[in-house]
Amino acid sequence: MKLNPLALLAGCLLSGLAVASPTPADFASRVPLEVSGNGPWYRLQLPIDVLFAARNGDLRDLRVFNADGEALPYSLRTTSASEKLVRSEVQARIFPLRGRSGSAAADSVKVVRSTAGTILEITPAAPAPDKQEVLRGWLLETGAGDLPLDRLQLDWTADADGFQRLRIEASDDLEHWRSLGEGQLARLDFNGQRIEQNDIALPGESARYLRLWWESPEQAAQLVGATLSGSRSSTGPIPMLWSEPLAAKAGAQGEFSWSLPLALPVERVRIPLEQANTLAPVMLSGRRDGNVQWTPLARGVLYRLPGEGGEITQEELTLPGTAVSQLRLQPDSRGGGLGGLTANLSVGVRATEVVFLARGGEPYQLAIGSTAVADGSLPLGTLVPGFDAKRLSGMGEARLKGALQTRNAAAPTVEAKSDGRWKRYGLWALLLAGVALLGLMAVSLLRGDRQQG
């Protein structure tokens, strides 16, 4: 297929006139960053004033630059509730299990319990005339039985050193038992050296009772104490960013309204009450710029009342996280209002974190506030190959070095003017050169056609 030279040249010109990569001067606000810890990936939690400086609530107009003005690859991450494992220990109540030699665990005891399930008494079964009763094992009461057990530590003594092999079973009602496997204790002395094994690993199941039944030897060791331990998952609060109090505009019907710098996914609001003994049923509504209709977001009761030991207050409302740029609070007149002529409101949004890949020289800088750039963020799994949540804790940290340096978009700096002027000159020069080249090619093609004719 024969390519048309004119079409090819036009395509080159269009690609040359494409929008250039963003530079720091293209953004209304900038701030230097300082980094610490292990790179090359760094985490930066954005303060609320950075969010307010954006032109878009999804932060598509955010970039991170190095000292050479090159945009660095980055990803945006909205923080969620933190989870951590909390270790807990339980000192078990211990009860001896006696039975005749060769008997099974189920044949050996009768257990008397309270209505709450706590063991009151354990009565051994009567031994046969030709069988001698021995200590065969131990019953452990773990308490509430809601801790996933992964470790059992025994304080024990025996008539002789050696290995103690036992079977472990679990139950919640002392009637139905399930196996948790086997365990082994050991105490060995040789040449002045001692080896002890007092811990038994458990599979992480919760149980109210454990039964330890000795297999070898049949005579169980004497227990002095038993400690059970496990881990619970604890969920912390969602990290939130709070704005400074925003002044309200009072309405004729007793309502108050506030305008945000841009549409944000607000999840909470805080409205401090100025006067004591205030109780106000309220409805909070929201809308985005250009919408006439208000959408109800939350209903609740704000109060500041006396209580035992001091005041009790409720000054927050939870919202669904819908992006809004305006909020309106309507107090129920039956509650007497908020107790003041005006009201302040702070908005809470979920914290956002930037993860960026450092390249080139420092200092790095964060830039935000542009209506001309598209979203430049990458998925976190693309930015960090093989990413998992554990890698976040090992990344370096970045912090803002000072306050945002904001310039007036209507009066750009000399640097921005100069940079924009040279960009325009370059584009015009490229355009004129392309037009001249097109003219020359057109003349050449016309001459060729005449000669062929």
Secondary structure as UniProt FT lines:
FT   HELIX           5..16
FT   HELIX           24..26
FT   STRAND          29..36
FT   STRAND          41..45
FT   HELIX           48..53
FT   TURN            57..58
FT   TURN            60..61
FT   STRAND          62..65
FT   TURN            67..68
FT   STRAND          74..78
FT   STRAND          83..91
FT   STRAND          93..100
FT   TURN            101..102
FT   HELIX           105..107
FT   STRAND          109..113
FT   TURN            115..116
FT   STRAND          119..124
FT   TURN            129..130
FT   STRAND          133..141
FT   STRAND          149..157
FT   STRAND          162..171
FT   STRAND          178..190
FT   TURN            191..192
FT   STRAND          193..197
FT   STRAND          199..205
FT   STRAND          209..216
FT   STRAND          222..235
FT   STRAND          240..242
FT   STRAND          246..247
FT   STRAND          249..250
FT   TURN            252..253
FT   STRAND          256..270
FT   STRAND          278..287
FT   TURN            289..290
FT   STRAND          295..307
FT   TURN            308..309
FT   STRAND          310..314
FT   STRAND          316..318
FT   STRAND          323..331
FT   HELIX           333..335
FT   STRAND          344..350
FT   STRAND          352..357
FT   STRAND          364..368
FT   HELIX           380..383
FT   TURN            385..386
FT   HELIX           389..394
FT   STRAND          396..400
FT   STRAND          405..406
FT   TURN            409..410
FT   HELIX           414..452
//
